[in-house]
Amino acid sequence: MPEPDDRRTPAETGSVGGHRRAHQTARDLERYAGLFAERTRVMRSSAMRDLMAITARPEVISLAGGLPDTSTFPPETFAAQMMRIAHESAAEALQYGPTEGFDAMKAAIRDVMAAEGMSPDPDDVIVTTGGQQALDLIAKTLLDPGDPVICEAPTYPGAVPVFCSYQADAHQVEMDGEGMRIDRLEELLDRLAAAGRRPKFIYSVPSFQNPAGVTLSGERRRRLVALAREREVLVVEDNPYGLLRYDGEPEPPLYQLDGGDYVIYVGTLSKILSPGIRLGWAVAPPPVMEKISLGKQATDLCTSTLTQYFALEYFAESRWREYVESLCSIYRSRRDAMLEALERHFPEPATWTQPQGGLFVWATLPPYIDTSDLLAKALRENVAFVPGAAAYVDGRHGTSSMRLNFSSSTEDQLQEGVRRIGKVIGDQVALYETITGEHPVASPSSPATPDAPSHAEGADADTRELRTPGDVVPLRRRREEI
Amino acid sequence: MRVAVLKGGKSLERQVSLRSAARVEDALAASGHDVVPLDAGADLVHRLKEAGTDVAFIALHGPGGEDGTPQELLEILGIPYTGPGVTACIRCMDKVLAKHLLRAAGVPTPDWVAFNSTAFRELGAADALDEIEQRLGFPLVVKPAAQGSSLGVRFAASPDDVPEALVAAFSYDDRVLLERYVNGRELAVSLLDGEPLPVVEVNPREEDRYNYEARYEIGRTDFVCPADLGDAETHAVQDVARRAWEALGISGFARVDLVLDADSTPQVLEANAIPGLTDTSLLPMAAEAAGLTFEELVERMVSLALRPDPREPARA
């Protein structure tokens, strides 16, 4: 899934030409505010987002982004591809294209999916402006205000604003080391059913989840697919990282297990080629696809033809798997560097996941540390991470967790960045112990407790006392793990 | 006139500053000024000199912006600047110092106790928490001494909440204060050249208090300006704000935040040397209620900066 870019836009860096109208008196604002659609009420900016903007400073080691490393893409290849497009297909590449994308693009997508054992019918595929648009279009197609949707806890932070803007009633189901707890999911479905409600879909990033870094086990994948069929609920499988596996054996995609009846698949080239070209796709059963396609016409008519041409040139070289392998080898070393640094620098009460692929590690601190506040302190040490609350629909869970990215920093930067974060955590732990005059026992989040009650699921999750972020994703203590 | 707009910087309130500055730049340009936007960084002094600046508009917020730092530099460079002078900025940015000065001047401010982290680490301040809690009562407010926009401010409803609130506040500053929580109406009085503008009342729409998000997002908080107060109350509130202005030695403009308690006594929480000038900020709102457009307000701020009389006694 593409990551919302944290960097400043040119507008923010401030150009002044006097062309922006100074129209913002309080009265003007009230007038505009009166025009806003109801759904904008739940579309939120946040202090966290403002803090994230600071992470773009060059001196900051940012473990906050979700960025793949695009520096390894050969500039000569880029130039040659664009040159060929200019010479051979300039007019076509500059023209509108079909709403669902070029057939050749769909064939390339089929190749990518085949690498994970899937073989979709090209008619079921639509090329989208990044995987993010696929998510948005699926939500647009399926969700009425108030409709329940289910996602993991924590979930992809970029999915939260999508669910919010369609006014979905999002429920989160806790995960453990094997991904989403299917037993908890069943309980939630039962509870919803008892209230006469059926969720429109279950959103999952089953492989190397963003942000938790965990992977749904094979057994649970089968249960999830069976459950979807039995309850006639759709599953949206978002799989941006599936090919970025660094060790262990691949698990079958949900789409493959299900055959495409109840699973809508979302893919992207962002992590295996480039996020800048904004190319993703959705695979859905024909009736759903028809509506998605209509939705896409309304949104942007078609995905950029130019970048589809770019991608086609790239796939024509048929070296894409080599490139993915080279990325995997770089990211594997970086993941190892991060895990080693965590082991060395994070103080005792902290725990974290051990991803077998993807881009992220999810770390959980004692419950008395709020990672949004900790970020302020970390920024003074010129290091950044994503506070865990971003991965929760209500913004109140996950307050003691953080997402750490290892794909877009060098091994030295990872070592140093983790060291700095470890230091600020250590300061806060020591301060807390001094204030309370005790050495707090292991936080509830520390041991993997399969029977830990979920505070993240349930129809009334939003109104509960949510100060127990740790038990959402019980993480292993490091000594047991290494 | 060539006006340099100082903005951004490294502060946690960088984004707020950029939003303030964007409006200011538009207003200055609309009034025919030659606007030089300057994102505060290592080359700031160099660029200020290079630009041939007539006057600097300081739209920086938070530590490093409204704590006297850029003001001191501008003094040295001999460039006039908007807002309060160095000393007043230092006093306003440091909530603890400000409260001492207010109390000494007889301006009501909620009772408080302040600590730095050394007090806990090296002097065993934790052992005094019971006494502090007894004195201040619950709920109490824990806040960093130097930080704006409600960042790091926590409410503690019971003793159990205090350690976590302290850890949060210490994330922003090495010094924090525990303050008695005053239940009442939240008011803000902006002052322009010592004259109070109409009072703004702040009513958060949702259960979340006047937090960062509520501050900067349209429609999250209701603002009433002029506040629905009787003449006597309005006068009392404005009078207290003016006394805070004097106690802190402010010049130019500022915003004083207060709570009108159950006995109708206005209690000053803090004064902001560089109040926000964003879409949802209170100073522009108050100015508008007083009949000043944003352009006029900005023009006035600039002309106050250029006034010949020194804002503070010259330092030898």
HADDOCK unambig.tbl for C-alpha pairs under 7 A between the chains (distance, minus, plus):
assign (segid A and resid 12 and name CA) (segid B and resid 18 and name CA) 6.88 0.50 0.50
assign (segid A and resid 14 and name CA) (segid B and resid 37 and name CA) 6.87 0.50 0.50
assign (segid A and resid 16 and name CA) (segid B and resid 25 and name CA) 6.93 0.50 0.50
assign (segid A and resid 18 and name CA) (segid B and resid 26 and name CA) 5.65 0.50 0.50
assign (segid A and resid 18 and name CA) (segid B and resid 29 and name CA) 5.54 0.50 0.50
assign (segid A and resid 18 and name CA) (segid B and resid 30 and name CA) 6.63 0.50 0.50
assign (segid A and resid 20 and name CA) (segid B and resid 26 and name CA) 6.73 0.50 0.50
assign (segid A and resid 21 and name CA) (segid B and resid 26 and name CA) 6.89 0.50 0.50
assign (segid A and resid 22 and name CA) (segid B and resid 23 and name CA) 6.56 0.50 0.50
assign (segid A and resid 22 and name CA) (segid B and resid 26 and name CA) 5.64 0.50 0.50
assign (segid A and resid 22 and name CA) (segid B and resid 27 and name CA) 6.17 0.50 0.50
assign (segid A and resid 24 and name CA) (segid B and resid 279 and name CA) 6.29 0.50 0.50
assign (segid A and resid 26 and name CA) (segid B and resid 285 and name CA) 6.04 0.50 0.50
assign (segid A and resid 33 and name CA) (segid B and resid 218 and name CA) 6.93 0.50 0.50
assign (segid A and resid 33 and name CA) (segid B and resid 219 and name CA) 6.57 0.50 0.50
assign (segid A and resid 45 and name CA) (segid B and resid 213 and name CA) 7.00 0.50 0.50
assign (segid A and resid 46 and name CA) (segid B and resid 213 and name CA) 5.49 0.50 0.50
assign (segid A and resid 47 and name CA) (segid B and resid 212 and name CA) 6.06 0.50 0.50
assign (segid A and resid 47 and name CA) (segid B and resid 213 and name CA) 6.02 0.50 0.50
assign (segid A and resid 50 and name CA) (segid B and resid 15 and name CA) 5.82 0.50 0.50
assign (segid A and resid 51 and name CA) (segid B and resid 12 and name CA) 6.13 0.50 0.50
assign (segid A and resid 368 and name CA) (segid B and resid 164 and name CA) 5.16 0.50 0.50
assign (segid A and resid 369 and name CA) (segid B and resid 164 and name CA) 6.97 0.50 0.50
assign (segid A and resid 370 and name CA) (segid B and resid 168 and name CA) 6.70 0.50 0.50
assign (segid A and resid 373 and name CA) (segid B and resid 152 and name CA) 6.53 0.50 0.50
assign (segid A and resid 373 and name CA) (segid B and resid 168 and name CA) 5.67 0.50 0.50
assign (segid A and resid 373 and name CA) (segid B and resid 171 and name CA) 5.80 0.50 0.50
assign (segid A and resid 374 and name CA) (segid B and resid 171 and name CA) 5.77 0.50 0.50
assign (segid A and resid 376 and name CA) (segid B and resid 171 and name CA) 6.34 0.50 0.50
assign (segid A and resid 376 and name CA) (segid B and resid 172 and name CA) 6.16 0.50 0.50
assign (segid A and resid 377 and name CA) (segid B and resid 171 and name CA) 4.95 0.50 0.50
assign (segid A and resid 377 and name CA) (segid B and resid 172 and name CA) 6.00 0.50 0.50
assign (segid A and resid 428 and name CA) (segid B and resid 167 and name CA) 6.29 0.50 0.50
assign (segid A and resid 431 and name CA) (segid B and resid 121 and name CA) 6.88 0.50 0.50
assign (segid A and resid 432 and name CA) (segid B and resid 163 and name CA) 6.33 0.50 0.50
assign (segid A and resid 432 and name CA) (segid B and resid 167 and name CA) 6.42 0.50 0.50
assign (segid A and resid 434 and name CA) (segid B and resid 120 and name CA) 6.45 0.50 0.50
assign (segid A and resid 434 and name CA) (segid B and resid 121 and name CA) 6.35 0.50 0.50
assign (segid A and resid 434 and name CA) (segid B and resid 126 and name CA) 6.97 0.50 0.50
assign (segid A and resid 435 and name CA) (segid B and resid 120 and name CA) 6.45 0.50 0.50
assign (segid A and resid 435 and name CA) (segid B and resid 126 and name CA) 4.85 0.50 0.50
assign (segid A and resid 435 and name CA) (segid B and resid 163 and name CA) 6.19 0.50 0.50
assign (segid A and resid 436 and name CA) (segid B and resid 126 and name CA) 6.92 0.50 0.50
assign (segid A and resid 436 and name CA) (segid B and resid 163 and name CA) 6.58 0.50 0.50
